[in-house]
Amino acid sequence: MSEVKFFLNSTIESAGRGQKYLIKPPVSDSKKTHRGKGSKAAPFSPRANPHSVSLGGIEPYGDQVRTVLTNYYRFIGDTPRRRALDQQVKLLTRHYEELRDLGYDIKDVTTFGLRHANALLAKWMTGGCGSNTVYCRWSSLRSWSRALGKNGMLGSIQELHPGFNRHESKPKNPFRMLTIEQVQQRRDLLRSKPDLTHYFVDRLTREVGITREEALQIEYDSLQEVIEGGTPALRAGVGNRRAYISSISVHLPLLTEIRDFMKQRNRETLSWSDLDLDAALQKYSLRLSYVTRTLFPDASRGYNDLKKGEAA
């Protein structure tokens, strides 16, 4: 019996000792680690996350820009493609890095103002950028000012420089001069490849007269309806961007080939199933440019030879 009493008493005492440690002893203000050095009344400074904060304790420009753009598109009810949003964030981040190189210490991207825009414009115009490049970059800054809620802060570039001409400077190779035989030779090469997507898009743009975007978004069901005679117009696009191509019945042989190809590849549209529209456009443009350069490496010398002849 005495052993049972001893066990109960020891258990109660140990429980009492354990409860004392549940309450942390108070810590004086001088020993608190979250206060700054040199002052007892220093404000609270939480410990920064090294993965989300750049050097100097400033949030990276890209993260700030992405947050502002996301909130802006959500406010206006628009949902841009991820690739387009990434490109816009990359471009604006580059502008802020240029401002940092110019000596502007910008910690918050929302403080972007007219003096920053004018500094960038002066750098671009004196740095050898083409007039069209300057125009496009200035347009991106105007869109960015609207996202910041500063509508009307940046006017058109013609208002600042009345003599500015967007098409004043011409690229080195503005176009490639291909003959009808060369176009046919390139088309034959595209047709010999296993993937006929490039071939069909090239034929649609040249024969039907539609854009690359419309050609890549042609729907299988719409092709079937046109071939069977149910509708005279071909449907291309998705949602509000859907377009109807009329007078398409004269190209039934081509449409039949495209339908059979899409059925074989199990596609709902002519574009590649694993790519969005922007990526498909880029893939098509790069492929077409590569084939043209490979087949006709001297096709782009016509314009340069003409300019050299004028200079002579």
BAKOL-45411 format. One record per residue (C-alpha): residue in three letters; x, z, y. Coordinates in steps of 0.02 Angstrom, whole numbers, plus 50000, padded with zeros to 5 digits. Last residue first. Example, Ala and Ser with C-alpha at 12.3 -4.5 7.8 and 13.67 -1.06 7.14 Angstrom:
BEGIN
SER506845035749947 ALA506155039049775 
end
This chain:
BEGIN
ALA514144469252685 ALA512894483252720 GLU511444472152669 GLY512314467452508 LYS512664485652469 LYS510824489752496 LEU510294475952377 ASP511554481352247 ASN510854499052258 TYR509064492852235 GLY509474481852088 ARG510584494352000 SER509144503151913 ALA508974490451772 ASP510814491551726 PRO510604503951583 PHE509174493951507 LEU508824499451329 THR509534516951339 ARG508984520351518 THR507204514651478 VAL507124524751317 TYR507734540451407 SER506494538251549 LEU505044536151429 ARG505554551451330 LEU505794562251484 SER504124556951558 TYR503174559851395 LYS503914577051366 GLN503594582251545 LEU501794576551538 ALA501544585751374 ALA502294601751446 ASP501134601051596 LEU499604597151489 ASP499854611151364 LEU500864608451206 ASP500554612651022 SER499174599750995 TRP500144585251066 SER499074574951185 LEU497834561751123 THR496434574551118 GLU495524583250974 ARG496964579950857 ASN496984579050667 ARG498564568250661 GLN497714554750556 LYS496124556150658 MET497114554550819 PHE497974538850753 ASP496334531150696 ARG495554534550865 ILE497044527150958 GLU496984511250854 THR495114509550886 LEU495364512251073 LEU496634498051077 PRO495464486150987 LEU493994491751098 HIS494854487751264 VAL493444477551341 SER492274492451314 ILE493194502851444 SER492214497451596 SER492024515551652 ILE493244530051638 TYR492364546851656 ALA493394561351722 ARG493424579751673 ARG494334591051795 ASN492884603251806 GLY493064607351621 VAL494304597151519 GLY494944579451539 ALA494464562251478 ARG492764554551437 LEU492614535851409 ALA491124526851483 PRO489984513851402 THR489094526351288 GLY488374525351112 GLY489204509151065 GLU490044515350906 ILE491754512850984 VAL491254521951143 GLU490514536851049 GLN492034538350935 LEU493214537951083 SER492214551851166 ASP492314562351009 TYR494204560051000 GLU494484565651179 ILE495634557351305 GLN496684570951385 LEU498394562451371 ALA497744546551450 GLU496914555751594 GLU498514565051637 ARG499544549151621 THR498444540451747 ILE497214526551710 GLY497434507751732 VAL496724501851565 GLU498174490351525 ARG499664498951603 THR499204517451592 LEU498334515251425 ARG499784505551350 ASP501074518551400 VAL499974532751336 PHE499774523551170 TYR501634520951145 HIS502114538551196 THR500874545751070 LEU501444534250930 ASP502484547250839 PRO503304538550690 LYS504314527050805 SER504194508150793 ARG502834507550926 LEU503994515151056 LEU505284501551022 ASP503974487951038 ARG503404495151204 ARG505184494951271 GLN505364476651223 GLN503684472651303 VAL504214480951465 GLN505854471351459 GLU504954454851435 ILE503804458451581 THR505294461951691 LEU505894479251736 MET506464484551910 ARG506804503151902 PHE506284513452050 PRO506894524752189 ASN508694525352126 LYS509734533852261 PRO508254542652336 LYS507554537452505 SER507654547852664 GLU506334545852799 HIS504834548052686 ARG504324565052754 ASN504594560052933 PHE504934573753061 GLY504844567953242 PRO503604581553294 HIS504704595553225 LEU503784612153232 GLU502054604253229 GLN502614591053105 ILE503104605052985 SER501294610252973 GLY500854627653031 LEU501474643952961 MET500594660153010 GLY498874652352992 ASN498354663152846 LYS499404678652825 GLY498524686352674 LEU500094686552568 ALA499394672752458 ARG499104662552615 SER500924664952665 TRP501454658952492 SER500464642852512 ARG501334639552677 LEU503014643452596 SER502654630952457 SER502234617752588 TRP503904621052672 ARG504784618052507 CYS503864601652481 TYR504254595352657 VAL506084600152646 THR506234590952481 ASN505374575552556 SER506584575652702 GLY508094576752589 CYS509174592352592 GLY510864590852678 GLY511114608852729 THR510564607052911 MET508734603952872 TRP508704616352729 LYS509564630252825 ALA508464627952978 LEU506904628652870 LEU507484644452784 ALA507804653052950 ASN506124647253018 ALA505234654552867 HIS506124671252885 ARG505714672053070 LEU503894668253034 GLY503674682952918 PHE503934689352741 THR503614708052739 THR502584705952580 VAL504194702952482 ASP504714721152502 LYS506574725352503 ILE507154711552618 ASP508894713852692 TYR509084697352783 GLY510914691952794 LEU510814673352756 ASP511254676652574 ARG509734688152563 LEU508664674452637 GLU509284662452505 GLU508854675252371 TYR507104676252444 HIS506944657352433 ARG507544657552252 THR506214670352210 LEU504914658752285 LEU505454644452172 LYS505534654952014 VAL503824662652047 GLN503064645452074 GLN503874638751915 ASP503244653651815 LEU501484651251883 ALA501484632951835 ARG502084636951659 ARG500784650551640 ARG499374639151691 PRO498404644451843 THR496834655151832 ASP495794654351990 GLY494454666552048 ILE495064668352227 PHE495464686852202 ARG496244684452030 TYR497344670752100 TYR497914682652238 ASN498194697452123 THR499264686852007 LEU500224679252153 VAL500644696352226 THR501184703552058 ARG502244688252017 VAL503114689152185 GLN503554707552161 ASP504204704751985 GLY505254689852041 TYR505984699052189 PRO506664712752079 GLU506104730452123 ILE507394738552235 GLY508344754152178 GLY510024747652240 LEU510304736652090 SER508714730652009 VAL507264741251949 SER506204737951796 HIS507454741051655 PRO508384755351741 ASN506774765551758 ALA506964776351912 ARG506894795351910 PRO505564801852026 SER506074807052203 PHE505084821652274 PRO505434824852455 ALA506924835752513 ALA506404853052573 LYS507864862152495 SER509074850252579 GLY510854844752535 LYS510474835652375 GLY508784828652336 ARG507484837752235 HIS507064832052058 THR508334843551975 LYS507454859852019 LYS508714874052030 SER508524877552216 ASP506654877652201 SER506704892452081 VAL506114890151904 PRO504674900151834 PRO504804905451650 LYS503924894051528 ILE502414901651442 LEU502314897851256 TYR503864908651226 LYS502884924951247 GLN501644919451116 GLY503004919050983 ARG503474937351011 GLY501674942450984 ALA501554932350826 SER503144940450761 GLU502444957750798 ILE500794953950711 THR501694947450556 SER502864962550549 ASN501374974450558 LEU500434965450420 PHE501954965250303 PHE502324983750333 LYS500514988150299 VAL500564978350135 GLU502184987150081 SER501415004150116 MET500005000050000 
end
